[in-house]
Amino acid sequence: MQLHRRLAVIESDAHLLFWLRKVTTNLAIDRLRQDRKHKIQPLDEDPGIADEPMESDPLLQRRLRALIARLPADPRAIVLLRFQEDMDPTDIAEALNMSINTVKSHLRRSMTALREGLTA
């Protein structure tokens, strides 16, 4: 009913999506406040949540490896050092004798290419 009353002020599809998310979130919060049967437990008090191992997806891993292999040599090295070896961009810049801005640019462009490759 709220949407029907507000249709005249909705300006675009993006505005409609934003408005629906906001209203849905607020209604869910209101519902939880009214229904006190739910016991709220902070996540840090439940040790079982953090202990559950993430299931790996072999098809996704294979796809990512193939996409990373297609990257040019420098961007591929930077992505592997950043995410496989967990190195900071500053350390990567030193190791590869590049400027920090070059490393960050390669990371940003490589991540965009990998995201696009996964959605294609």
TORPA-4810 file (N, C-alpha, C, O; in nm, 3 decimals):
<nodes>
NODE_1_0.083_-0.119_0.000_0.000_0.000_0.000_0.087_0.125_0.000_0.053_0.226_-0.062_M
NODE_2_0.199_0.119_0.070_0.287_0.235_0.072_0.338_0.268_-0.069_0.346_0.385_-0.107_Q
NODE_3_0.372_0.164_-0.145_0.421_0.186_-0.280_0.313_0.250_-0.366_0.341_0.343_-0.442_L
NODE_4_0.191_0.202_-0.355_0.081_0.256_-0.435_0.062_0.405_-0.405_0.040_0.485_-0.495_H
NODE_5_0.072_0.441_-0.277_0.056_0.581_-0.238_0.172_0.667_-0.287_0.154_0.787_-0.308_R
NODE_6_0.291_0.610_-0.304_0.410_0.687_-0.337_0.447_0.681_-0.486_0.547_0.741_-0.526_R
NODE_7_0.370_0.613_-0.569_0.405_0.598_-0.710_0.426_0.731_-0.782_0.510_0.740_-0.871_L
NODE_8_0.352_0.832_-0.745_0.363_0.961_-0.813_0.497_1.030_-0.788_0.540_1.112_-0.870_A
NODE_9_0.564_0.998_-0.677_0.690_1.066_-0.647_0.813_0.983_-0.685_0.925_1.031_-0.672_V
NODE_10_0.793_0.860_-0.730_0.905_0.776_-0.771_0.957_0.831_-0.904_0.881_0.845_-1.000_I
NODE_11_1.087_0.862_-0.908_1.144_0.930_-1.024_1.204_0.837_-1.129_1.204_0.868_-1.248_E
NODE_12_1.255_0.722_-1.086_1.321_0.633_-1.182_1.320_0.491_-1.126_1.275_0.467_-1.014_S
NODE_13_1.370_0.398_-1.207_1.380_0.259_-1.162_1.478_0.248_-1.046_1.454_0.173_-0.951_D
NODE_14_1.588_0.324_-1.052_1.686_0.321_-0.943_1.625_0.376_-0.814_1.649_0.323_-0.706_A
NODE_15_1.547_0.482_-0.827_1.481_0.540_-0.710_1.381_0.440_-0.652_1.372_0.425_-0.530_H
NODE_16_1.308_0.373_-0.738_1.212_0.272_-0.693_1.283_0.160_-0.618_1.237_0.119_-0.511_L
NODE_17_1.394_0.110_-0.673_1.470_0.003_-0.608_1.521_0.048_-0.472_1.509_-0.025_-0.374_L
NODE_18_1.578_0.168_-0.466_1.627_0.221_-0.339_1.512_0.232_-0.238_1.527_0.192_-0.123_F
NODE_19_1.400_0.286_-0.282_1.287_0.308_-0.193_1.232_0.174_-0.141_1.201_0.162_-0.023_W
NODE_20_1.220_0.075_-0.229_1.170_-0.056_-0.186_1.263_-0.121_-0.084_1.216_-0.179_0.014_L
NODE_21_1.394_-0.111_-0.107_1.489_-0.168_-0.010_1.477_-0.098_0.124_1.476_-0.164_0.228_R
NODE_22_1.468_0.033_0.122_1.460_0.110_0.246_1.332_0.075_0.323_1.338_0.051_0.444_K
NODE_23_1.221_0.071_0.255_1.093_0.039_0.321_1.094_-0.104_0.374_1.050_-0.128_0.486_V
NODE_24_1.145_-0.197_0.296_1.151_-0.337_0.339_1.240_-0.351_0.462_1.205_-0.422_0.556_T
NODE_25_1.353_-0.285_0.460_1.444_-0.291_0.576_1.376_-0.233_0.700_1.380_-0.294_0.807_T
NODE_26_1.315_-0.118_0.685_1.249_-0.056_0.800_1.133_-0.140_0.853_1.114_-0.151_0.974_N
NODE_27_1.057_-0.201_0.763_0.946_-0.286_0.808_0.998_-0.411_0.880_0.939_-0.455_0.978_L
NODE_28_1.109_-0.467_0.831_1.168_-0.583_0.898_1.218_-0.547_1.036_1.200_-0.624_1.131_A
NODE_29_1.281_-0.432_1.049_1.328_-0.386_1.180_1.211_-0.364_1.274_1.215_-0.404_1.390_I
NODE_30_1.105_-0.300_1.224_0.986_-0.278_1.306_0.925_-0.410_1.351_0.882_-0.424_1.466_D
NODE_31_0.923_-0.507_1.261_0.866_-0.638_1.294_0.948_-0.707_1.404_0.891_-0.764_1.497_R
NODE_32_1.080_-0.700_1.394_1.165_-0.759_1.497_1.147_-0.690_1.631_1.151_-0.754_1.736_L
NODE_33_1.129_-0.560_1.629_1.108_-0.487_1.754_0.976_-0.526_1.820_0.967_-0.532_1.943_R
NODE_34_0.874_-0.553_1.739_0.745_-0.591_1.793_0.746_-0.734_1.846_0.683_-0.763_1.948_Q
NODE_35_0.815_-0.821_1.778_0.817_-0.962_1.813_0.937_-0.992_1.902_1.047_-1.017_1.852_D
NODE_36_0.917_-0.990_2.031_1.026_-1.010_2.126_1.054_-1.157_2.154_1.130_-1.189_2.246_R
NODE_37_0.995_-1.248_2.076_1.022_-1.390_2.095_1.161_-1.428_2.047_1.219_-1.526_2.094_K
NODE_38_1.215_-1.350_1.956_1.347_-1.380_1.901_1.454_-1.342_2.002_1.456_-1.230_2.054_H
NODE_39_1.542_-1.435_2.028_1.655_-1.407_2.116_1.771_-1.359_2.028_1.814_-1.430_1.937_K
NODE_40_1.819_-1.242_2.056_1.929_-1.187_1.979_2.058_-1.225_2.049_2.077_-1.197_2.167_I
NODE_41_2.146_-1.288_1.973_2.273_-1.332_2.028_2.385_-1.275_1.941_2.386_-1.298_1.820_Q
NODE_42_2.478_-1.201_2.000_2.589_-1.148_1.920_2.668_-1.261_1.854_2.680_-1.370_1.910_P
NODE_43_2.720_-1.233_1.737_2.792_-1.336_1.661_2.916_-1.385_1.733_2.953_-1.502_1.720_L
NODE_44_2.980_-1.298_1.811_3.102_-1.341_1.877_3.076_-1.437_1.993_3.171_-1.497_2.045_D
NODE_45_2.950_-1.453_2.035_2.917_-1.547_2.141_2.888_-1.687_2.089_2.875_-1.780_2.169_E
NODE_46_2.879_-1.704_1.959_2.851_-1.835_1.900_2.977_-1.885_1.829_3.001_-1.849_1.714_D
NODE_47_3.057_-1.966_1.897_3.182_-2.010_1.835_3.162_-2.100_1.714_3.254_-2.117_1.635_P
NODE_48_3.045_-2.157_1.697_3.019_-2.248_1.586_3.018_-2.178_1.452_3.049_-2.239_1.350_G
NODE_49_2.983_-2.052_1.449_2.974_-1.980_1.322_3.111_-1.965_1.259_3.129_-1.992_1.140_I
NODE_50_3.209_-1.921_1.336_3.342_-1.898_1.281_3.415_-2.028_1.249_3.506_-2.028_1.166_A
NODE_51_3.377_-2.138_1.313_3.446_-2.264_1.293_3.403_-2.338_1.167_3.470_-2.432_1.124_D
NODE_52_3.291_-2.298_1.109_3.242_-2.369_0.992_3.331_-2.337_0.872_3.343_-2.220_0.834_E
NODE_53_3.394_-2.438_0.813_3.481_-2.411_0.698_3.398_-2.372_0.576_3.288_-2.423_0.554_P
NODE_54_3.453_-2.280_0.498_3.385_-2.242_0.375_3.405_-2.353_0.274_3.516_-2.404_0.257_M
NODE_55_3.299_-2.391_0.208_3.310_-2.492_0.106_3.371_-2.429_-0.019_3.330_-2.322_-0.063_E
NODE_56_3.470_-2.497_-0.074_3.531_-2.442_-0.195_3.452_-2.490_-0.316_3.396_-2.599_-0.317_S
NODE_57_3.451_-2.407_-0.415_3.380_-2.438_-0.538_3.486_-2.466_-0.646_3.547_-2.373_-0.698_D
NODE_58_3.508_-2.594_-0.680_3.614_-2.626_-0.775_3.593_-2.564_-0.913_3.691_-2.529_-0.979_P
NODE_59_3.468_-2.549_-0.956_3.443_-2.488_-1.087_3.479_-2.340_-1.085_3.537_-2.288_-1.181_L
NODE_60_3.446_-2.272_-0.976_3.481_-2.131_-0.962_3.632_-2.115_-0.955_3.687_-2.023_-1.017_L
NODE_61_3.699_-2.201_-0.882_3.845_-2.194_-0.873_3.910_-2.214_-1.010_4.004_-2.143_-1.045_Q
NODE_62_3.861_-2.310_-1.085_3.915_-2.335_-1.218_3.894_-2.215_-1.309_3.983_-2.175_-1.384_R
NODE_63_3.775_-2.157_-1.301_3.743_-2.039_-1.383_3.834_-1.922_-1.346_3.885_-1.853_-1.433_R
NODE_64_3.854_-1.900_-1.214_3.940_-1.791_-1.170_4.085_-1.812_-1.215_4.151_-1.719_-1.261_L
NODE_65_4.134_-1.936_-1.203_4.270_-1.964_-1.249_4.286_-1.934_-1.398_4.387_-1.877_-1.439_R
NODE_66_4.187_-1.971_-1.476_4.193_-1.944_-1.621_4.190_-1.794_-1.649_4.263_-1.747_-1.735_A
NODE_67_4.107_-1.720_-1.576_4.100_-1.576_-1.596_4.230_-1.507_-1.554_4.278_-1.416_-1.621_L
NODE_68_4.287_-1.552_-1.444_4.413_-1.494_-1.398_4.525_-1.526_-1.497_4.611_-1.441_-1.521_I
NODE_69_4.524_-1.644_-1.553_4.627_-1.682_-1.650_4.621_-1.595_-1.776_4.722_-1.578_-1.844_A
NODE_70_4.504_-1.541_-1.808_4.489_-1.455_-1.926_4.541_-1.313_-1.903_4.564_-1.240_-1.999_R
NODE_71_4.560_-1.275_-1.778_4.610_-1.140_-1.750_4.753_-1.127_-1.802_4.827_-1.225_-1.806_L
NODE_72_4.791_-1.005_-1.843_4.932_-0.982_-1.881_5.023_-1.011_-1.762_4.977_-1.019_-1.648_P
NODE_73_5.152_-1.026_-1.789_5.249_-1.072_-1.687_5.252_-0.984_-1.562_5.240_-1.035_-1.451_A
NODE_74_5.267_-0.852_-1.578_5.277_-0.766_-1.459_5.149_-0.767_-1.376_5.156_-0.788_-1.255_D
NODE_75_5.032_-0.745_-1.436_4.910_-0.751_-1.356_4.888_-0.887_-1.291_4.842_-0.895_-1.177_P
NODE_76_4.921_-0.995_-1.362_4.906_-1.130_-1.305_4.996_-1.146_-1.183_4.953_-1.200_-1.081_R
NODE_77_5.121_-1.101_-1.192_5.213_-1.110_-1.078_5.161_-1.029_-0.960_5.169_-1.074_-0.846_A
NODE_78_5.108_-0.912_-0.987_5.056_-0.827_-0.880_4.936_-0.891_-0.812_4.927_-0.891_-0.690_I
NODE_79_4.844_-0.946_-0.891_4.726_-1.012_-0.833_4.768_-1.131_-0.749_4.716_-1.151_-0.639_V
NODE_80_4.860_-1.211_-0.799_4.904_-1.329_-0.723_4.977_-1.289_-0.594_4.956_-1.351_-0.490_L
NODE_81_5.061_-1.187_-0.602_5.130_-1.143_-0.480_5.032_-1.085_-0.379_5.048_-1.105_-0.259_L
NODE_82_4.933_-1.015_-0.428_4.836_-0.952_-0.336_4.746_-1.056_-0.270_4.729_-1.053_-0.148_R
NODE_83_4.689_-1.145_-0.347_4.585_-1.232_-0.293_4.633_-1.372_-0.259_4.574_-1.437_-0.173_F
NODE_84_4.737_-1.420_-0.323_4.789_-1.552_-0.290_4.895_-1.542_-0.180_4.897_-1.622_-0.086_Q
NODE_85_4.982_-1.442_-0.193_5.089_-1.425_-0.094_5.052_-1.324_0.014_5.128_-1.306_0.110_E
NODE_86_4.937_-1.259_0.001_4.885_-1.163_0.100_4.983_-1.049_0.127_5.003_-1.009_0.242_D
NODE_87_5.043_-0.998_0.022_5.136_-0.886_0.036_5.062_-0.754_0.022_4.965_-0.743_-0.053_M
NODE_88_5.109_-0.653_0.094_5.055_-0.517_0.081_5.097_-0.459_-0.054_5.202_-0.496_-0.107_D
NODE_89_5.016_-0.368_-0.108_5.056_-0.303_-0.233_5.193_-0.234_-0.223_5.267_-0.231_-0.321_P
NODE_90_5.226_-0.179_-0.106_5.355_-0.114_-0.088_5.469_-0.215_-0.102_5.569_-0.188_-0.168_T
NODE_91_5.451_-0.332_-0.041_5.552_-0.437_-0.052_5.564_-0.491_-0.194_5.673_-0.524_-0.241_D
NODE_92_5.451_-0.500_-0.262_5.451_-0.546_-0.401_5.528_-0.446_-0.488_5.608_-0.485_-0.573_I
NODE_93_5.503_-0.318_-0.465_5.573_-0.214_-0.542_5.724_-0.225_-0.523_5.800_-0.212_-0.619_A
NODE_94_5.767_-0.248_-0.400_5.910_-0.265_-0.373_5.965_-0.390_-0.441_6.070_-0.387_-0.504_E
NODE_95_5.892_-0.501_-0.428_5.940_-0.628_-0.482_5.951_-0.624_-0.633_6.043_-0.684_-0.690_A
NODE_96_5.857_-0.556_-0.700_5.856_-0.553_-0.846_5.918_-0.427_-0.904_5.919_-0.406_-1.025_L
NODE_97_5.971_-0.341_-0.815_6.036_-0.217_-0.857_5.940_-0.131_-0.941_5.974_-0.086_-1.051_N
NODE_98_5.819_-0.110_-0.886_5.717_-0.029_-0.952_5.671_0.077_-0.853_5.696_0.068_-0.733_M
NODE_99_5.604_0.178_-0.905_5.545_0.277_-0.815_5.419_0.218_-0.752_5.355_0.130_-0.809_S
NODE_100_5.384_0.268_-0.635_5.265_0.219_-0.565_5.140_0.247_-0.647_5.046_0.167_-0.648_I
NODE_101_5.137_0.361_-0.717_5.020_0.394_-0.800_5.005_0.297_-0.917_4.893_0.263_-0.955_N
NODE_102_5.116_0.252_-0.973_5.109_0.153_-1.081_5.053_0.021_-1.029_4.970_-0.042_-1.095_T
NODE_103_5.097_-0.019_-0.911_5.047_-0.143_-0.851_4.897_-0.132_-0.826_4.822_-0.224_-0.858_V
NODE_104_4.854_-0.019_-0.770_4.710_-0.001_-0.741_4.628_0.001_-0.869_4.519_-0.054_-0.874_K
NODE_105_4.681_0.066_-0.973_4.609_0.070_-1.101_4.594_-0.070_-1.160_4.487_-0.108_-1.207_S
NODE_106_4.704_-0.146_-1.157_4.697_-0.283_-1.208_4.597_-0.367_-1.128_4.521_-0.445_-1.185_H
NODE_107_4.598_-0.351_-0.996_4.503_-0.426_-0.913_4.360_-0.390_-0.948_4.276_-0.478_-0.965_L
NODE_108_4.332_-0.261_-0.960_4.195_-0.217_-0.989_4.149_-0.268_-1.125_4.039_-0.322_-1.138_R
NODE_109_4.234_-0.252_-1.227_4.195_-0.299_-1.361_4.184_-0.451_-1.366_4.094_-0.504_-1.432_R
NODE_110_4.273_-0.520_-1.298_4.269_-0.667_-1.298_4.143_-0.717_-1.228_4.079_-0.811_-1.276_S
NODE_111_4.108_-0.657_-1.116_3.987_-0.700_-1.045_3.862_-0.674_-1.131_3.770_-0.755_-1.131_M
NODE_112_3.859_-0.563_-1.201_3.748_-0.534_-1.291_3.740_-0.640_-1.401_3.632_-0.691_-1.432_T
NODE_113_3.855_-0.674_-1.460_3.857_-0.776_-1.565_3.813_-0.912_-1.512_3.741_-0.985_-1.580_A
NODE_114_3.857_-0.946_-1.390_3.817_-1.075_-1.332_3.668_-1.079_-1.303_3.602_-1.180_-1.328_L
NODE_115_3.614_-0.970_-1.250_3.468_-0.965_-1.224_3.390_-0.979_-1.353_3.293_-1.055_-1.360_R
NODE_116_3.433_-0.907_-1.455_3.364_-0.915_-1.585_3.375_-1.056_-1.643_3.279_-1.107_-1.701_E
NODE_117_3.491_-1.118_-1.627_3.509_-1.254_-1.677_3.420_-1.355_-1.606_3.376_-1.453_-1.666_G
NODE_118_3.396_-1.332_-1.476_3.311_-1.424_-1.401_3.164_-1.408_-1.436_3.087_-1.504_-1.427_L
NODE_119_3.123_-1.288_-1.474_2.983_-1.265_-1.506_2.951_-1.298_-1.651_2.834_-1.307_-1.689_T
NODE_120_3.054_-1.315_-1.732_3.031_-1.343_-1.876_2.993_-1.486_-1.898_2.970_-1.527_-2.011_A
</nodes>
